[in-house]
Amino acid sequence: MNLEEQREKMGPWMPAVACGLFAIIAIIGSIWSAGKGTNISLMSFICMMPFFFFLVGLYLVKLKKDIAELRERLDAADGRSDSAVALSEH
């Protein structure tokens, strides 16, 4: 697998990974400053963000598969219509 294929496969998941790392950093910072007025609701929101990005990644992967399938179907339809035109000209 070359680098371009890896980028294409990892692309939809990178926001979830980055957000997960930021959430871990925020959690560690919150634990370190425990008792100094940390905002629990904000921490809950930050911890849920990777999940939201994961769902977006799932949608993007499905969308890419659907687009590839539609392109294949369109190419197949163009191939049939080209052969039909070629046969009718003779």
C-alpha positions in Angstrom: 0.0 0.0 0.0 1.5 3.3 -1.0 1.4 6.6 0.8 -1.5 8.0 -1.2 -3.7 5.0 -0.5 -2.9 5.3 3.2 -3.8 9.0 3.3 -7.1 8.2 1.5 -8.0 5.5 3.9 -7.0 7.4 7.0 -8.4 10.8 6.0 -11.9 10.4 7.4 -10.6 9.2 10.7 -7.9 11.9 11.4 -10.3 14.4 13.0 -11.5 11.7 15.4 -8.0 10.8 16.3 -6.9 14.4 16.8 -10.0 15.2 18.8 -9.3 12.1 20.9 -5.8 13.3 21.7 -7.0 16.7 22.6 -9.6 15.2 24.9 -7.0 13.1 26.6 -4.8 16.2 27.1 -7.8 18.1 28.5 -8.7 15.2 30.9 -5.1 15.0 32.1 -5.1 18.8 32.7 -8.4 18.5 34.5 -7.2 15.7 36.8 -4.1 17.7 37.5 -6.0 20.7 38.5 -8.8 18.8 40.4 -10.5 20.8 43.0 -9.6 24.2 41.5 -13.0 24.9 40.0 -12.9 22.5 37.0 -16.0 22.6 34.8 -17.4 19.0 34.7 -20.0 19.8 31.9 -17.2 21.1 29.7 -15.2 18.0 30.3 -18.1 15.8 29.4 -18.6 17.7 26.2 -14.9 17.5 25.3 -14.9 13.7 26.0 -17.9 13.2 23.7 -16.3 15.1 20.8 -14.2 12.2 19.5 -17.4 10.1 19.2 -19.0 12.8 17.1 -16.0 12.9 14.8 -16.1 9.1 14.6 -19.7 9.2 13.4 -18.8 11.8 10.8 -15.9 9.5 9.7 -18.3 6.6 9.3 -20.6 8.8 7.1 -17.7 9.9 5.0 -16.5 6.3 4.4 -20.0 5.3 3.4 -20.3 8.3 1.1 -17.0 7.4 -0.6 -18.2 3.9 -1.2 -21.5 5.1 -2.6 -19.7 7.5 -5.0 -17.3 4.8 -6.2 -20.3 2.4 -6.8 -22.2 5.1 -8.7 -19.1 5.9 -10.8 -18.7 2.2 -11.7 -22.4 2.0 -12.7 -22.1 5.2 -14.7 -19.0 3.8 -16.5 -20.8 0.5 -17.2 -23.8 2.4 -18.6 -21.5 4.6 -20.8 -19.9 1.4 -22.0 -23.2 -0.1 -23.0 -24.4 3.0 -24.7 -21.1 3.4 -26.7 -21.4 -0.2 -27.9 -25.0 0.3 -28.8 -24.2 3.4 -30.8 -21.3 1.6 -32.6 -23.6 -1.3 -33.6 -26.3 1.0 -34.9 -23.7 2.9 -37.1 -22.8 -0.3 -39.0 
